[in-house]
């Protein structure tokens, strides 16, 4: 039986973790069976290594990752604290250095708040890809290695490059609509197990 409560789901392999079992921040939500693979460092350090510039008690921004996602080594989620404001004469973050300049302004005035990062279900994020604040990645999407994702990604789309652009869709529009209605990732474990031959079936 699959055990979604394990930290390291593969026997004698400490390079893969189920993320739901290692993240601690209440501002990070991860669905069942989504994993992070890191062949350089302990993947259990995902929150520290991969979730960057995340100051949720200031911004109230969240990282939401669905079920059955595959996240490759070095992927980064860059939150609003990485931004600088574009609405003033200077991009220098004076409010961050408020003590130096005798300022009485909120530190959030130093950057533009783009919002949460939302990753759908069954998303594959490639090696060292970067997901920027405010981005939503649809179910079934694939993010190419070292892509920089600055805009929303439609379900079952493959994107790559800097900035990331559509390469192609994984299926026809009608098939995508069918899959989005099916939502196999929400089935119970036994039903998924029984339907694995269909889920793993090669495209015709």
Order of alpha helices (4+ residues) and beta strands (2+ residues): beta-beta-beta-alpha-beta-alpha-beta-beta-beta-alpha-beta-beta-beta-beta-beta-beta-beta-beta-alpha-alpha
